[in-house]
Amino acid sequence: MVTAESALERAVRGYLDHLAVERGLAANTLASYRRDLRRYAEFLSERGRDAPEKVEEEDVTAFLRDLREGSEYRVALSATSAARTVVAVRGLHRFLHREGLSDGDPAGAVRPPTPPRRLPKAIPLAQVERLLEAASLGDGPRALRDRALLEVLYGCGARISEAVGLDRDDLDGETGTVLLRGKGGKDRVVPLGSYAWEAVDAYLVRARPALVGTGRDTSSRRGPDMSGKGTAALFLNARGGRLSRQSAWAVLRTAAGRAGLSTAVTPHTLRHSFATHLLEGGADVRVVQELLGHASVTTTQVYTLVTVDQLREVYVAAHPRARSSAAPPRGRLPSQDEA
C-alpha cells in the first residue's frame, strides 16, 4: 500500500529540487540535505505537523533539542552535525516563505549551535614526503596511479571529489594548470607543481593504458570518450572505470599505514597541509583562498590562527630586545628580590 505524500513532504521535495536545479548543489551536499530534512519531517509528523503552515517556532526549537539530546529512536548529534541540520531546516523555511508556501518563517529566529572551533589538521612536509613515497612502492600501474593521485591532492589542494572527478583534458600541460570542478559547480583553474606533473605524466604513459577497460565508460562529465581509448576519466580503477571516492580513500589509508603515520590522515589532511605550507612559505591568504576555492576569505583565515608558542617563537627570533641574558626563564615571573 502506497502512503499518500503529505504537504510537508511535497514541500521538502520541492526545496531539494530547487537546490539541485537552481542552486546546482553537489550530489554529496544534496544527500546530506535530504537526510537531514527527512529526520526533520519525521519529527514534525510525530508532532502532528503535516503541512508547512502548521509549523511553529517551538517545533523548530524542539527539533534542535532533539538533535542534541537524542531520543529512543534517534541518536544525538554533535554540535557540528546539529548545526548543519539546522542550516538545512532554516533554508527550507526561508524558501517556503519566499515562494509563498507559508505565511511566516518559524525557523528564522532559531540559531544553530556553535561548534567548537578546531584548527585544521596538517602534517609536516617530511610526513607528506613519507606518505608519497609509501604510495609508490613498486612499479606497477596501481603504484604509479596512487602516487599521481596523492601528488595531485597535495599539489593543488584538491578535494577528494575534485581529484577523482578529473578528466584527462582537464590537464593543461602548456600552462601547467588543472581545472577543478568545485562545490556547487564552481570551476577553478589552479597550478600544479613539477613533482605532481612528473607523477601524473609517469602514470599516463606507463600505467593508465594498462588500466583502460575495453568497454565504454559513461562516467565522464562530457559523456563517453569516443577516441577509442576508453574512458575520459583521469584516475582509473582496476576495471578501467573512474576511480571512486571510496577507493581513493583506501589508497590514502594504505599509504599512511605503510608510512607509519600515527596521525589519522584523510584527503582533507592533505588539503589542509597544502594551505598551511603555502601560508608558512609566505603566500597571501587571498591567493590561498582562490586556490582552495573558498567563497569567503574568512573560511581560509582559520589557517592563519597560530598558537601562543608559535607567536612567542617568532617574537623571540625577530624582536631586537626580546632576548637578554638577564631575562627570566620563560614561564616564570621575576621574584620580588629580582624585581
C-alpha positions as CSV (number, residue, x, y, z in Angstrom):
1,M,0.0,0.0,0.0
2,V,1.4,3.4,-1.0
3,T,1.1,6.1,1.6
4,A,-0.1,9.5,0.3
5,E,2.6,12.2,0.3
6,S,1.9,14.9,2.9
7,A,2.1,18.6,2.1
8,L,5.2,18.9,4.2
9,E,6.9,16.0,2.3
10,R,6.0,17.7,-1.0
11,A,7.5,21.0,0.3
12,V,10.7,19.2,1.2
13,R,10.9,17.6,-2.2
14,G,10.3,20.9,-3.9
15,Y,13.1,22.5,-1.9
16,L,15.5,19.7,-2.7
17,D,14.6,20.1,-6.4
18,H,15.4,23.8,-6.1
19,L,18.8,23.1,-4.6
20,A,19.6,20.7,-7.3
21,V,18.4,22.6,-10.3
22,E,18.6,26.3,-9.3
23,R,21.5,26.2,-6.9
24,G,23.4,23.4,-8.5
25,L,24.5,21.8,-5.2
26,A,26.8,18.9,-5.4
27,A,25.4,15.4,-5.1
28,N,27.0,14.7,-1.7
29,T,25.7,18.0,-0.3
30,L,22.2,17.2,-1.6
31,A,22.4,13.8,0.0
32,S,23.2,15.4,3.4
33,Y,20.3,17.9,3.0
34,R,17.9,15.0,2.1
35,R,19.0,13.0,5.1
36,D,18.7,16.0,7.5
37,L,15.3,17.1,6.2
38,R,14.0,13.5,6.3
39,R,14.7,13.5,10.0
40,Y,13.0,16.8,10.4
41,A,9.9,15.7,8.5
42,E,9.7,12.6,10.7
43,F,10.0,14.6,13.8
44,L,7.3,17.1,12.7
45,S,5.0,14.2,11.7
46,E,5.2,12.8,15.3
47,R,4.0,16.2,16.5
48,G,1.1,16.3,14.1
49,R,2.6,18.9,11.8
50,D,1.9,17.6,8.2
51,A,1.9,20.9,6.4
52,P,4.4,23.9,6.4
53,E,1.8,26.4,7.6
54,K,1.3,24.3,10.8
55,V,5.0,24.5,11.8
56,E,5.7,26.9,14.7
57,E,9.0,28.2,16.1
58,E,8.6,26.0,19.1
59,D,8.6,23.0,16.8
60,V,11.9,24.0,15.3
61,T,13.3,24.7,18.8
62,A,12.1,21.3,20.0
63,F,13.7,19.7,16.9
64,L,17.1,21.3,17.7
65,R,16.8,20.0,21.3
66,D,16.0,16.5,19.9
67,L,19.1,16.7,17.7
68,R,21.4,17.4,20.6
69,E,19.8,15.1,23.2
70,G,18.6,12.3,21.0
71,S,15.6,10.1,21.8
72,E,14.6,6.4,21.9
73,Y,14.6,6.2,18.1
74,R,17.2,8.9,17.1
75,V,20.8,9.2,18.1
76,A,22.1,12.5,19.5
77,L,24.2,14.6,17.1
78,S,27.4,16.6,17.8
79,A,27.2,20.3,17.7
80,T,28.7,20.3,14.2
81,S,26.2,17.8,12.8
82,A,23.3,19.5,14.6
83,A,24.3,22.9,13.2
84,R,24.4,21.5,9.7
85,T,20.9,20.1,10.1
86,V,19.5,23.4,11.5
87,V,21.0,25.2,8.5
88,A,19.1,22.8,6.2
89,V,15.9,23.5,8.1
90,R,16.4,27.2,8.1
91,G,16.9,27.1,4.3
92,L,13.8,25.1,3.8
93,H,11.5,27.5,5.7
94,R,13.2,30.5,4.1
95,F,12.5,29.0,0.7
96,L,8.9,28.2,1.5
97,H,8.2,31.7,2.9
98,R,9.8,33.3,-0.2
99,E,7.8,31.1,-2.5
100,G,4.5,32.0,-0.7
101,L,4.0,28.4,0.5
102,S,3.9,29.5,4.2
103,D,2.8,32.7,5.9
104,G,6.0,33.1,8.0
105,D,9.4,31.7,8.8
106,P,9.3,29.7,12.0
107,A,13.0,28.9,11.8
108,G,14.2,32.4,11.3
109,A,15.0,33.1,14.9
110,V,16.4,29.6,15.7
111,R,20.2,29.8,15.8
112,P,22.2,26.6,15.1
113,P,24.6,25.5,17.9
114,T,28.1,26.9,17.7
115,P,30.5,24.0,17.0
116,P,33.9,24.1,18.9
117,R,36.4,25.8,16.7
118,R,39.1,23.4,15.7
119,L,42.3,24.2,13.8
120,P,42.6,22.2,10.6
121,K,44.9,19.2,10.9
122,A,48.1,19.4,8.8
123,I,51.1,17.2,8.8
124,P,54.7,18.4,8.3
125,L,56.4,18.3,4.9
126,A,58.6,15.4,6.0
127,Q,55.5,13.3,6.7
128,V,53.9,14.3,3.4
129,E,57.0,13.1,1.6
130,R,56.9,9.8,3.5
131,L,53.3,9.4,2.5
132,L,54.0,10.0,-1.1
133,E,56.9,7.6,-1.2
134,A,54.8,4.9,0.5
135,A,52.1,5.3,-2.2
136,S,54.6,4.5,-4.9
137,L,56.0,1.2,-3.6
138,G,56.5,-1.0,-6.6
139,D,56.4,0.0,-10.3
140,G,53.1,-1.5,-11.3
141,P,50.1,0.5,-12.7
142,R,48.4,0.9,-9.4
143,A,51.5,2.2,-7.6
144,L,52.0,4.8,-10.3
145,R,48.3,5.8,-10.1
146,D,48.4,6.0,-6.4
147,R,51.4,8.3,-6.3
148,A,49.9,10.5,-9.0
149,L,46.6,10.7,-7.1
150,L,48.2,11.8,-3.8
151,E,50.6,14.2,-5.6
152,V,47.5,15.9,-7.1
153,L,45.7,16.1,-3.8
154,Y,48.7,17.7,-2.1
155,G,50.0,19.5,-5.1
156,C,46.9,21.7,-5.7
157,G,44.8,21.3,-2.5
158,A,42.1,19.4,-4.4
159,R,39.1,17.9,-2.6
160,I,38.8,14.1,-3.0
161,S,35.7,14.5,-5.2
162,E,37.5,17.0,-7.4
163,A,40.5,14.7,-7.8
164,V,38.6,11.6,-8.8
165,G,36.3,13.8,-11.0
166,L,39.2,14.9,-13.2
167,D,39.1,14.0,-16.9
168,R,42.3,13.8,-18.9
169,D,41.6,17.0,-20.8
170,D,41.3,18.9,-17.5
171,L,45.1,18.9,-17.5
172,D,46.8,21.7,-19.4
173,G,50.4,20.9,-19.9
174,E,51.2,24.1,-21.7
175,T,50.2,26.3,-18.7
176,G,50.9,23.8,-16.0
177,T,47.4,24.0,-14.6
178,V,44.5,21.8,-13.8
179,L,40.7,22.5,-14.0
180,L,38.9,21.5,-10.8
181,R,35.2,21.2,-10.5
182,G,34.3,22.6,-7.0
183,K,31.2,22.6,-4.9
184,G,28.1,24.0,-6.5
185,G,29.5,23.6,-10.0
186,K,32.2,26.3,-9.3
187,D,35.2,25.7,-11.5
188,R,38.7,26.9,-10.8
189,V,42.0,26.7,-12.6
190,V,45.0,26.0,-10.3
191,P,48.7,25.4,-10.9
192,L,50.2,22.0,-10.4
193,G,53.8,21.7,-9.2
194,S,56.6,19.9,-11.1
195,Y,56.6,16.9,-8.8
196,A,52.9,16.3,-9.3
197,W,53.2,16.8,-13.1
198,E,56.1,14.2,-13.2
199,A,53.9,11.7,-11.2
200,V,50.9,12.3,-13.4
201,D,53.0,12.0,-16.6
202,A,54.5,8.7,-15.4
203,Y,51.0,7.4,-14.7
204,L,49.6,8.5,-18.0
205,V,52.5,7.0,-20.0
206,R,53.3,3.8,-18.1
207,A,50.2,2.9,-16.1
208,R,46.9,4.3,-17.4
209,P,47.0,2.4,-20.7
210,A,47.1,-0.9,-18.7
211,L,44.1,0.1,-16.7
212,V,41.9,1.2,-19.5
213,G,39.0,-1.2,-19.9
214,T,37.6,-2.4,-23.3
215,G,34.1,-1.1,-22.6
216,R,32.9,2.4,-22.9
217,D,32.6,4.3,-19.6
218,T,29.9,6.9,-19.2
219,S,31.2,8.5,-16.0
220,S,32.8,11.4,-17.9
221,R,31.0,14.7,-17.4
222,R,31.0,15.1,-21.2
223,G,29.8,11.6,-21.9
224,P,31.8,8.6,-23.3
225,D,35.2,9.2,-24.8
226,M,34.8,8.5,-28.5
227,S,38.5,8.4,-29.2
228,G,38.6,4.6,-28.9
229,K,40.9,4.7,-25.9
230,G,38.2,4.1,-23.2
231,T,37.0,6.4,-20.5
232,A,37.9,10.1,-20.3
233,A,38.5,9.8,-16.6
234,L,42.0,10.6,-15.4
235,F,42.2,8.2,-12.5
236,L,41.0,4.7,-13.2
237,N,40.2,1.6,-11.1
238,A,41.4,-1.9,-11.9
239,R,38.4,-2.4,-14.2
240,G,39.1,0.6,-16.3
241,G,36.3,2.8,-14.9
242,R,36.6,6.0,-13.0
243,L,38.2,5.7,-9.5
244,S,35.6,6.2,-6.8
245,R,35.9,8.4,-3.7
246,Q,35.9,5.3,-1.5
247,S,38.7,3.7,-3.5
248,A,40.7,6.9,-3.3
249,W,40.3,6.9,0.5
250,A,41.5,3.3,0.5
251,V,44.6,4.4,-1.4
252,L,45.4,7.1,1.1
253,R,44.8,4.8,4.1
254,T,47.1,2.1,2.7
255,A,49.9,4.7,2.0
256,A,49.5,6.2,5.5
257,G,49.8,2.7,7.1
258,R,52.9,1.9,5.0
259,A,54.4,5.3,6.0
260,G,53.8,4.6,9.7
261,L,52.0,7.8,10.3
262,S,50.4,7.9,13.7
263,T,48.1,10.8,12.8
264,A,44.7,9.9,11.2
265,V,45.4,11.1,7.7
266,T,42.5,11.9,5.4
267,P,42.2,13.5,2.0
268,H,41.4,16.8,3.8
269,T,44.6,16.4,5.8
270,L,46.5,16.8,2.5
271,R,44.3,19.8,1.6
272,H,44.9,21.4,5.0
273,S,48.6,20.7,4.7
274,F,48.7,22.3,1.2
275,A,47.2,25.5,2.6
276,T,49.3,25.6,5.8
277,H,52.5,25.0,3.9
278,L,51.7,27.8,1.4
279,L,51.0,30.3,4.2
280,E,54.1,29.2,6.1
281,G,56.0,29.9,2.8
282,G,54.7,33.4,2.6
283,A,51.7,33.1,0.4
284,D,48.9,35.7,0.7
285,V,45.8,34.4,2.4
286,R,43.6,35.6,-0.5
287,V,45.8,33.7,-3.0
288,V,45.3,30.5,-0.9
289,Q,41.5,31.3,-0.8
290,E,41.4,31.2,-4.6
291,L,43.5,28.0,-4.8
292,L,41.2,26.3,-2.3
293,G,38.0,27.5,-3.9
294,H,36.6,29.1,-0.7
295,A,33.8,31.5,-1.3
296,S,34.8,33.7,1.6
297,V,38.3,34.6,2.9
298,T,37.0,34.1,6.4
299,T,36.9,30.3,5.7
300,T,40.6,30.4,4.7
301,Q,41.7,32.6,7.6
302,V,41.3,29.6,10.0
303,Y,44.7,28.5,8.6
304,T,46.3,31.8,9.9
305,L,45.5,31.0,13.5
306,V,48.7,30.3,15.4
307,T,49.4,29.1,18.9
308,V,50.9,31.2,21.7
309,D,54.1,29.2,21.4
310,Q,54.4,30.0,17.7
311,L,53.9,33.7,18.5
312,R,56.5,33.5,21.2
313,E,59.0,31.8,18.9
314,V,58.5,34.4,16.2
315,Y,58.7,37.2,18.7
316,V,61.9,36.0,20.3
317,A,63.5,35.4,16.9
318,A,62.5,38.7,15.4
319,H,62.4,41.4,18.1
320,P,65.7,43.1,18.8
321,R,65.2,43.3,22.5
322,A,63.3,40.0,23.1
323,R,66.3,38.1,24.3
324,S,68.7,39.1,27.1
325,S,71.0,37.2,29.4
326,A,69.2,38.9,32.3
327,A,65.8,37.9,31.2
328,P,63.9,35.4,33.4
329,P,63.3,31.9,32.1
330,R,60.1,31.5,30.0
331,G,57.0,30.9,32.1
332,R,58.5,32.4,35.4
333,L,57.9,35.9,36.6
334,P,60.8,37.6,38.5
335,S,60.6,37.3,42.3
336,Q,60.3,40.4,44.5
337,D,64.1,40.3,45.2
338,E,64.8,40.1,41.5
339,A,62.4,42.9,40.7
